[in-house]
Every structure is written in structure tokens, then in C-alpha cells.
């Protein structure tokens, strides 16, 4: 039996750095938890599709279409029930969903992220696809310890806030030759997750 849950990609919340919860989704912990639970469902039940979309050029219409279709995939009833009932129709931008997918897949590889980022620093960096992508890759390679610590925190917690604060100096250094990066915790974590995925996975490096 399949249960349907549609993670709606709202045009109003499509910004990668300023996605804000709707009024009825006022509990940030539950909202972020629902996002993670849904991404885990998709990554578990459609891992190849998830890996494929994360290696696409996010500037293209094809990427946006594939990511939306993936977010609207029917999942098993168990996955559907894993989410808080009040958040089964939540709305979020595309980058937060992609970031949650990336974190899930990195974790599922069963290899610690820190040494993988250290190894990635010895290889040529994939071509950045935007200014924020360049900054995120720079941070992931230059502040690997802090990035790994961020990924080990629960979303929307004081621990996450502290990990994000610890990364602000790296963000300033990595953006010193261009516009400053302005991102909330969700946006920064999502950018770092998608950038790290491309840095540490074979399919990501090949794109």
C-alpha cells in the first residue's frame, strides 16, 4: 500500500538562503524534522534517482523539474507515517530538500565525512556553478572539521546554531573576493551539504 505525501516546492520559498516557515508551520524543529524524514524516505526508496539529481547542474530547468518530481514521489506508508501529521503538506524551497537528500546519502555511505573532505582537498575541485557554490566548496575544503560538526547536529537546535556560528569566519574568508554570503542556518547547511556531496562522491566529482 502506498501513502502519498507531496512536498510542495513553493515559488515564494524557493530562495536557497531565505526559506522561512509558513505561519501554520511555526515549530521549526518539527518542520526541519519533517524535511529530513521525507528526504530520508526518498533517499532510501529511490537512491539512484536522488544521486542522479544531486549531480545535475542546479541552474538548469532539467534539474528543477527532476528535483520537483522527486520531491513529489509517492513513498511507502511507513515513510508517510514517519512524518508529523501537521507537516505532511509542508512547503520549502528546492535547495533545502536537495541538501537533506545530500546529507542522507553522505551518511548512508557509512564513511566519516571529515576524512573524505580531507581527501577531496587533494583533488581538483569540481567547477563551481555559482558564487555561493564556490563559497560552499571553499568552506567544505578549508573548514572540514567545522562542516563535519555541523552535519552531526540536529536541525533547528542550539547545537546547530553554534556550529553555524563557528563557520562564519570561513564564510568570510571564502567570500572575500566577491559578494558576502548571506544565509540562514538552513540555507548554509543545505549549500554545504550539496557542495560536499559533489566533492566526496565519485559521481559528484565526475560532473
C-alpha positions as CSV (number, residue, x, y, z in Angstrom):
1,X,0.0,0.0,0.0
2,X,1.4,3.4,-1.0
3,X,0.8,6.5,1.0
4,X,1.0,9.8,-0.8
5,X,2.9,12.8,0.5
6,X,3.6,15.8,-1.7
7,X,6.5,18.0,-0.6
8,X,5.3,21.2,-2.5
9,X,8.0,23.4,-3.9
10,X,6.7,26.9,-3.3
11,X,7.8,29.7,-5.6
12,X,7.6,32.1,-2.7
13,X,10.0,30.0,-0.7
14,X,12.4,29.0,-3.5
15,X,15.3,31.1,-2.2
16,X,18.2,28.9,-1.1
17,X,19.2,31.4,1.6
18,X,15.9,32.7,3.0
19,X,13.4,29.9,3.1
20,X,11.0,30.8,6.0
21,X,8.3,28.6,7.6
22,X,4.7,29.4,6.9
23,X,2.7,30.6,9.9
24,X,1.0,27.2,10.4
25,X,4.4,25.6,10.4
26,X,5.7,27.7,13.3
27,X,7.6,24.9,15.1
28,X,11.0,25.0,13.3
29,X,12.2,21.8,15.0
30,X,9.2,19.8,13.7
31,X,9.4,21.5,10.3
32,X,13.0,20.7,9.8
33,X,12.4,17.2,11.2
34,X,9.7,16.6,8.6
35,X,12.0,17.7,5.8
36,X,14.7,15.3,7.0
37,X,12.3,12.5,7.4
38,X,10.9,12.9,3.9
39,X,14.4,13.2,2.3
40,X,15.4,10.0,4.1
41,X,12.4,8.3,2.7
42,X,13.2,9.3,-0.8
43,X,16.9,8.5,-0.5
44,X,16.0,5.1,0.9
45,X,13.4,4.2,-1.7
46,X,14.8,5.9,-4.8
47,X,18.6,6.2,-4.1
48,X,19.7,6.2,-7.7
49,X,17.3,9.0,-8.6
50,X,18.4,11.0,-5.7
51,X,22.1,10.6,-6.6
52,X,21.3,11.5,-10.2
53,X,19.6,14.7,-9.4
54,X,22.3,15.8,-7.0
55,X,24.9,15.7,-9.7
56,X,22.8,17.8,-12.2
57,X,23.6,21.4,-12.9
58,X,21.2,23.2,-10.5
59,X,21.0,26.2,-12.8
60,X,19.0,24.2,-15.4
61,X,15.3,23.7,-15.9
62,X,16.0,19.9,-16.1
63,X,17.4,20.0,-12.5
64,X,14.4,22.0,-11.2
65,X,12.0,19.6,-12.9
66,X,13.7,16.5,-11.7
67,X,14.0,17.7,-8.2
68,X,10.4,18.7,-8.0
69,X,9.3,15.3,-9.4
70,X,11.5,13.6,-6.9
71,X,10.0,15.6,-4.0
72,X,6.5,14.6,-5.1
73,X,7.3,10.9,-5.4
74,X,4.9,8.5,-3.7
75,X,6.6,6.8,-0.8
76,X,5.7,3.8,1.3
77,X,3.1,4.1,4.1
78,X,5.9,3.6,6.6
79,X,7.7,6.7,5.3
80,X,4.5,8.6,5.2
81,X,3.8,7.9,8.8
82,X,7.3,8.8,9.9
83,X,6.4,12.5,9.5
84,X,4.4,14.6,11.9
85,X,0.9,14.8,10.7
86,X,0.8,18.5,10.8
87,X,3.7,18.8,8.5
88,X,2.8,16.3,5.7
89,X,2.0,19.2,3.3
90,X,4.8,21.5,4.3
91,X,6.4,23.8,1.8
92,X,10.0,24.5,1.4
93,X,12.4,25.7,-1.3
94,X,14.3,23.3,-3.6
95,X,17.7,23.7,-2.0
96,X,16.7,22.6,1.5
97,X,15.3,19.4,0.1
98,X,18.4,18.8,-2.0
99,X,20.6,19.5,1.0
100,X,18.6,17.0,3.1
101,X,19.0,14.4,0.3
102,X,22.7,15.1,0.1
103,X,23.2,14.7,3.9
104,X,21.3,11.5,3.9
105,X,23.2,9.9,1.1
106,X,26.6,11.0,2.5
107,X,25.6,9.4,5.9
108,X,24.4,6.3,4.2
109,X,27.8,5.7,2.6
110,X,29.0,4.7,6.1
111,X,32.3,6.6,5.8
112,X,33.0,9.6,8.1
113,X,32.7,12.9,6.2
114,X,35.8,14.5,7.7
115,X,38.5,12.3,6.1
116,X,36.5,12.2,2.9
117,X,36.7,16.0,2.7
118,X,40.4,15.9,3.6
119,X,40.9,13.6,0.6
120,X,38.8,15.8,-1.6
121,X,41.1,18.7,-0.8
122,X,43.9,16.8,-2.6
123,X,41.9,16.6,-5.8
124,X,40.9,19.2,-8.3
125,X,37.8,21.0,-7.2
126,X,34.7,20.5,-9.4
127,X,33.7,23.6,-11.4
128,X,31.6,25.8,-9.2
129,X,28.1,26.5,-10.6
130,X,27.5,29.8,-8.8
131,X,29.2,32.2,-6.4
132,X,27.5,30.5,-3.4
133,X,28.5,27.1,-4.7
134,X,32.2,28.3,-4.9
135,X,32.0,29.6,-1.4
136,X,30.4,26.4,-0.1
137,X,33.1,24.3,-1.7
138,X,35.8,26.5,-0.3
139,X,34.3,26.2,3.2
140,X,33.9,22.4,2.9
141,X,37.5,22.0,1.9
142,X,39.0,24.7,4.2
143,X,36.9,24.2,7.3
144,X,36.2,20.5,7.0
145,X,36.2,19.9,10.8
146,X,33.5,22.6,11.3
147,X,31.4,21.4,8.4
148,X,31.5,17.8,9.7
149,X,30.5,19.1,13.1
150,X,27.6,20.9,11.6
151,X,26.3,17.8,9.9
152,X,26.4,16.0,13.2
153,X,24.0,18.4,14.8
154,X,20.2,18.1,14.9
155,X,18.4,20.6,12.8
156,X,16.9,23.8,14.3
157,X,18.8,23.3,17.6
158,X,21.2,25.4,19.7
159,X,23.9,23.0,18.7
160,X,23.3,23.7,15.0
161,X,23.3,27.5,15.7
162,X,26.7,27.1,17.4
163,X,28.1,25.1,14.5
164,X,26.9,27.7,12.0
165,X,28.4,30.5,14.1
166,X,31.7,28.6,14.1
167,X,31.6,28.6,10.3
168,X,31.0,32.3,9.8
169,X,34.8,33.1,9.7
170,X,35.3,30.6,7.0
171,X,32.4,32.0,5.0
172,X,34.0,35.5,5.3
173,X,37.4,34.2,4.1
174,X,35.9,32.2,1.2
175,X,33.8,35.2,0.0
176,X,36.5,37.9,0.4
177,X,37.0,38.2,-3.3
178,X,33.3,38.6,-4.1
179,X,29.9,39.2,-2.6
180,X,29.4,38.2,1.1
181,X,27.4,35.1,1.7
182,X,24.1,35.8,3.5
183,X,22.4,32.6,4.5
184,X,20.4,31.4,7.5
185,X,21.2,28.1,9.2
186,X,19.0,26.1,6.8
187,X,20.4,27.7,3.7
188,X,24.0,27.4,4.7
189,X,23.7,23.8,5.8
190,X,21.9,22.9,2.5
191,X,24.6,24.6,0.4
192,X,27.4,22.9,2.3
193,X,25.6,19.5,2.0
194,X,25.1,19.7,-1.7
195,X,28.7,21.0,-2.3
196,X,30.1,18.3,0.0
197,X,28.2,15.6,-1.9
198,X,29.8,16.7,-5.1
199,X,33.2,16.8,-3.5
200,X,33.3,13.4,-1.8
201,X,31.3,11.1,-4.2
202,X,32.6,9.6,-7.4
203,X,29.5,10.6,-9.3
204,X,29.6,14.1,-7.9
205,X,33.3,14.6,-8.9
206,X,32.5,13.3,-12.4
207,X,30.1,16.1,-13.2
